[in-house]
Amino acid sequence: MVDWKNGAQGHKFVASYSGGKDSTLALYKAMQVGEPIGLIVMLEEEGQRSRSHGMPPELIRAQAEAIGLPVFTAATSWEDYEANFMMLLAKAKDQGAEVLVTGDLDVPVQDCWHDRVTKNAGLGLAMPLWEMDHREAVLEFIQLGFVTTIVTVNTSLGMKEEDLGRILTLGYIEELEARGIDPCGEGGEFHTTVIDGPLFKQPIPVRQGDILRDGKYAFLPLELDAVMNDGQG
């Protein structure tokens, strides 16, 4: 029987990181029981945005710096995604990683992509949020003191442009549920970017750009605020 929830226990690990709430909570839980060596962040082909949540690299670096971990990145198309992901797993393994940590909640035991690629890379797999109740996962995230903002919405699944930029709070979770929306956004309803919390040495100062639209999706670009850029010299 697989034990993905506790796979990081006593191991060095690299975490697949989107900058959103689920991967951040999974990283937090894994860091309570294992030793992190870095974060894996996949970028779009041009290397200008993260593949999963469309974040600029400087914002990803600011998150990683606030957490205190190095970042393994690769720019990739969807066609080459697995090969490039495997390349980063090999690099992390060379630096001591024994396990990959991900923030997945609902993946099946059969035909799990992460299970296949980690086995091919000679690594174990840890999914601290696996099979966790969605509401419990979000409540734990909020109660731990993490701060995350909505950056992508799917307007065909009950989300609105007005949701962009909102912070996940207990009251907002109840509002989403009343609208029939999964509080974790596991159906692709929304994505978030974490800007503060117990893993971060300092909050991430961000400024909001103009809303972008692409069919049923709307995006709120976040950029690292100049104050932090100046502070980094």
NUKOL-423590 format. One record per residue (C-alpha): residue in one letter; x, y, z. Coordinates in steps of 0.02 Angstrom, whole numbers, plus 32768, in hexadecimal, padded with zeros to 4 digits. Layout:
aXYZ;...
***
This chain:
m800080008000;v804380AB7FD1;d8067812A805A;w807581C97FF7;k803782378086;n80D0820E80F0;g815081F68067;a81BF8287809D;q81D78245814F;g829082428177;h82C6826580C3;k831982EE805F;f829F832B7FDD;v828383A17F4C;a81D583EF7F3C;s8173840F7E9E;y813E84C37EBD;s80BC85307E65;g80BF85BF7EE2;g8008859A7F0B;k7FB185617FA9;d7FB484A47F92;s806C84947F66;t8097850D7FF3;l803384AB8076;a807F84088039;l812D84548045;y8107849280F5;k80CC83E6812D;a8161838E80DC;m81DB84068130;q819683D381DA;v81D2832081BE;g825983258137;e82E6839080F4;p82C983FC8058;i835584167FDC;g82F784827F5D;l825E84AA7EF6;i823284757E44;v81D984F97DDD;m81B184DB7D26;l81AD85737CB3;e815785927C0D;e81BD85837B6E;e81FC86367B72;g8229862B7C2B;q81C386C77C53;r813A86747CBB;s812285D87D23;r80CD854B7CC5;s8046852B7D48;h801385D57D8E;g805D86527D14;m80D086A47D95;p8169870A7D61;p821186BC7D90;e8240874C7E02;l81A5872D7E6C;i81CE86737E75;r827F869E7EAB;a823B87147F30;q81CD86897F75;a825F860F7F75;e82D1868E7FC7;a824F86B1804D;i824285F5806C;g82FF85E38065;l830C85617FDA;p835E855C7F2E;v82F485467E91;f830A84C57E07;t82B8850B7D69;a82A584D97CB4;a8249852F7C26;t81DE84B07BCB;s814E84907B56;w80C684177B8B;e810D839B7B0E;d81B7839C7B63;y817583B47C13;e819783047C53;a824782FB7C0B;n827583A37C58;f822483767CFD;m828982D57D00;m8326833A7CDE;l830483A67D77;l82DF830B7DE1;a838782C47DAF;k83DE83677DDD;a8386836A7E86;k83B482B47EA5;d846A82DD7E81;q845E83607F0A;g841982E57F89;a835E82DF7F6E;e830F82377F97;v825882667F81;l81EA82D97F18;v816383397F77;t80C683767F1C;g802783D07F53;d7FAC83597EFF;l7F0D832A7F5C;d7EA982B97EEA;v7F1E82557E7B;p7EF0819D7E64;v7F6281107E9A;q7F5B80C47DEC;d7FB581207D5F;c7FF481AD7DCE;w806A82187D64;h80D4824F7DF8;d80E5819A7E33;r812381657D87;v81A281F07D6F;t81E981E37E1F;k81FF81277E0C;n825681447D66;a82C781C27DBC;g82EC814E7E4E;l829381BE7ECB;g820881A67F49;l816682097F45;a811382707FCE;m806982C47FBF;p80428307806E;l7F9383438039;w7F6382A37FDF;e7EAD82707FFD;m7E9783018077;d7DEB83508083;h7DEE83EC8018;r7D9E845D8099;e7E12841D8122;a7EAA843F80B4;v7E7784F38095;l7E488511814B;e7EF084CD8187;f7F49853C8109;i7EEE85D88147;q7EFA85AC81FF;l7FB7859481EF;g7FC0864B81BC;f7FE3863C8102;v7FA886CB8093;t7F7C86A67FDE;t7F27870B7F57;i7EBA86D17EC5;v7F1A86EA7E21;t7EBA867F7DA2;v7E00865C7D92;n7D9A85EE7D1D;t7CFB86517D00;s7CA185B97CBA;l7CAD85637D64;g7C5A85E67DD1;m7CEE865A7DED;k7CE687137DBF;e7D6787947D8F;e7D3C87EB7E33;d7D8987567E8D;l7E3587827E49;g7EA487CF7ECE;r7E3A87907F5F;i7E9287407FF3;l7E5B8693802D;t7E0886AA80D7;l7D8C86418138;g7CFF86B68105;y7D3186B0804E;i7D3A85F18053;e7C8785ED8093;e7C5386658008;l7CA485F57F83;e7C4D855C7FCB;a7BA685B67FCA;r7BC585D67F10;g7BE2851C7EF6;i7C9F852D7EDF;d7D2084B37F24;p7D7F85157FAA;c7E2184C77F6B;g7DFE84EF7EB5;e7E26843B7E8B;g7DB3843E7DF4;g7E1D84C87DA6;e7DAB85527DE6;f7E3C85C07E20;h7EF685CA7E44;t7F4F862C7ECC;t7FF886777EF5;v803886717FA8;i808487147FE6;d809E86F580A1;g809886708127;p80FB860981A5;l817585C98120;f81A4867980E8;k822D86DE813D;q81D5877A80FC;p8136879E809B;i814387AD7FDD;p811C88607FA8;v80B688597F08;r805A88D27E98;q7FC688A27E2E;g7FC688BB7D72;d7F3188CD7CFE;i7EBB88397CED;l7EDC87CD7C53;r7E5687647BFF;d7E6186C77B96;g7DB886797B70;k7D6C86387C11;y7E0986647C75;a7E3887087CC6;f7EE387297D11;l7F2687A97D8D;p7FE087C07D6A;l804887D87E07;e80F388297DFF;l817688357E86;d816B88E37ED1;a81FD89567EAD;v821E896A7F67;m825D88B77F71;n82C088C77ECF;d831789607F16;g833989027FB7;q838F88797F55;g840488F87F07;
***
